């Protein structure tokens, strides 16, 4: 087969792209709203037309062949470009959708209580928020944008700072009453938030102290879980002031030391390069900036 035009159904390529991304016919079927046998049939037909195997089918899993890996890279880029083209058309259409992946702590603090307000202000945009911690691949076209706590964007991404982060060491009031100086921290559980795992060294630097290894540490990927552990008196944590300020006001968290510091991480708005000036992204940026000022 010399060209893609000889493939009878583009849906077979789409089934392959999803299955290659997820490495599962079952999960691909769920995403495509098909049966696993339908996905398998479409990919088998594609393999026959190409004259090459794309997957090695094992008893409980699948893996890509060398040809499958090559086609995966091209189909991923191809469907991403198609998505961008459709988005460009959608920006001028009577109505369109805005799909955004938001870090849970940021969403809870600023956005989820105000989704209705966004839709009232933007009646032609349907906002779909996916509140989840894992990083996503914006190049596959599933999401238009993401908000994450991080240090910058990746290849092919536009990244801009929504908020610089000032952080502090916090814990419950009961635990704070037992902390007299920085050296005492070695006796308490260190709560490490994965996204801010390097912030402990930055905090010690701001305090003018050498880092101290704790007797025990716990790591949390969802920031909100780490913050809750600090509230529950499990240990001491470092957290962004903009996320925990309500807990500081109501006394659920306290700062045993007055010192705060500028984090090297920031809350970022991410989108594909070239789309930062699209109608969707401009509306999203304006809304987030307004919510953060209230």
N, C-alpha and C positions, 0 to 999 in steps of 0.2 A: 504494500500500500504506500503510495508516494505522498499523498497529502491528506490532511485532516478532513478535507471535503468529502472523501470517500467513506467516511464513517457515517452510517445512516442516522444515528441518533446521538445528539450531543449529551443526552441524559446518561449515556454509558460513561462518557468522560467525567461527568459530574459525580457519578457513583464511584468511579475510580479515585477521584481527587479526595473525596471524603473518607473512603476506606483507607487510602494511603496515609492520610493525616492522622486517623484514629487507630490504624492497624487493627481494625475489627469490622467484620461485615455486620455484626449485630449492632454495634454502636452507629455505624454508618446508616443502617436501616432506620434506626430511631431518629437520627437527624434528618433524613430524607423523607420520613413518613412512608417507608416501604417495608416489605418483609425482607428478612435476611436472604431468602432464596431469590427474590427479585434482584437484589443487589449483586449476589453471586452470579446470576444469569447474565446481567448486563456486563459485568466485568469479564466473564468467560467469552461473551460475544466480542468484546473489544480485543481480547487476547487473540481470538481466531482471526479477526480482521487485520491485526498487526502482525500475526505470525510469530508472536513471542509471548512467553509467560511473563506476567507482571508480578504475580505473587507466588510464593511457596506456601502451600496450604499444609499446615501441620495439624496434629490431632486436636489441639485446643487453642491454636493461634495461627496467625498469618504473618509473613514477613515479605518485604519487597525483594525482588530480584534486582540485578544491576539495571536492567531495562526499566523496571518499575521505579527505581529511584530517579532515573533520568526523567521519565515522564512525569513523576510527581512534581519535580521542580518546575517544569514547564507548565503543567496544568495549574499549579498554585498561582504562578504569575499571571497566567492567562485569565483565570477566573477573577483574580484580583483586578485586572485591568477592565474586564467586563463589568465588575461591580462598580468601579470608579466611573465608567461611562454611564451606567444606569443612574448612579448618584448625581452625576452632572445634569442629566435630563430631569431627574426628580427634583432638583433644586428649583427648576422653573415650572414644575407642574403645579396643579391646583393644590395638591397635598403630598406630603412625603413623610418619611419616617426617620427618626434619629435614634440610633442604637449606641448606647454608651456603657462602657464597663467602668464601674466606680469602686474604689477601695472602700470596704465596709465602714471604717471609722470616719472617713470623710463624708460618706453618704449620710450616715446617721447624724452627724453634726450639722450638716448644711443643706442637704438636698432632698432626701426622701420625704420629709414633712411638707415640701413645697412643690411637689410635682404638679399638682392641680393648678398652682399659680402659673407655672411655666406654660401649661397647655392653654390656659385662658389668655395669656399674653401672645401665644404663638398658635393660633387655632389651625394653621395649615401644617403644623408639625406634630406628629405623633411620637411622644418620647417613651422609649423603652430603656429602662435602667437595668443593668445586670450587676447586682451588688455581690462581688466576689473578690477574693484575695489574689488568686493566682494570676500571674502575668498572662496576657493574651497576645496573639499574633494579629496585629492590625492589618497586616498585608493580605490576609485571606478574604477581606471584605465583609466578614460577619458583623463587625462593629465599625462605626464611623469614628469613634474617639474613645479615649480612656483617661481616667484620672488616677494617678498613682503617686505614692511617696517614693521618690527615687533620686537618682543623680544625673539623669539625662536620658535621651531617647536612643533608639537603636538605628541601624542602617535603614534608610528609606522613610524615616519618621521625622515629623516636625514636632519639636518639644518646646514648650514655653512654661515659665514659672507662674503658677497661680498664687502661691503663697510661700514665702520663705518661712522656715520653721525655727522657732525658739523653743528649746526643750529644757526640762528640769528633772531632777531626781525626786521621786514622790513615793509615798507609802501611806499606810493607814496611820491615824493619829496615835493609836496604841503602840504601834511599832516605833513611830518617830520618838516617842517618849523614852525609848531605850537607846537612842543613838545620840551620843554626846560629841563625837568627832568622826572624821572620815575613816580612821582606822577601825572604828566599830563596825563598819560595813562588812568586814570579812566574816562576821558572826551571823549574818542574815542572808537568806536566800536571794540570789540575784535573779531578777526576772529580765530575760532578754527577749526583746521583740525582734523577730528575724530581719525585718526591713531596716532596723536601726541597730544591728548587731555591733557596729563599730562605734556607736555613740558613747559607750561606757569609757573608752579611751579618751574620747573628746571631752567628756565631763571631767575626768581626772586631770586632764591638761588645763581645763578652765579653772579648776580648783588649785592648780599649781602643785599637784601631787603625782607621784608615780602610781600607776595602776596597781591595785591590790587584787590578788586572786581570791575569789570567795570560796567558802567551804562547800557551797552548793549553788547550783544555778538551774533554772528552768527556762526553756525556750518556747516561745509562742509565735506562731506564724500570723494568726489573726491578731492585730493590735488590740482589739477590744477585749479579747480573752486575757491578754497580758495585763491590761489595765484593770480588769475585774479581779484578777489574782492579787494585784496590789491593794485594791479596795478591801478584799477579803482578809488582808493581813498576812498573806502567804510570803511576801518578800518586798524588796524595793525594786522600783522600775524607773526607767527613763522614758519620758513620753512628751510629745509635742504639747505645748501650752494651749494651742488653739483647739485641741481635741479634748483636753481634760479640764478646761477652765470652769465648766459647770461643777465638776466634782470638787475642785478647789474651793469654789464659792460655798458649796453646801457642807464642806468639811469631810466628805467621804475620802478625800485624799489631802495630804498636807505635804509641804516641802520641808524636810528636816534641815536643809541648808537654803539660804536665800539665793545662792548663785544659780543663774540660768546661763545658757550658752546658745550660740547660733549653730544650728545643725548644719552639716554639710549636705544633707538631703533637703529637698523641697517638694511641695505638692506640685505636680506637673500635669498639664493638659497635653495629651499626645494624640496625634492624628497622622495620616499618611501625608508625606510631603506633596505640596501642590493643592491640598484640600483645606489648608488653614484659613483661606479667605472665602470658602464656600458659605452659602447661606446658612446651612446647618451649624457649622462650627462657629461662625460669628454669633449666631443666636445663643448657642450653648455657652460660649465664653462670656457674653454679656450677662446672661442669667447667673452663672456661677459667681462672677465678680460682684454682682449686686447682692446675692445671698450672703456672701462673706462679709459684706459691709454692714449688714443689718444686725 
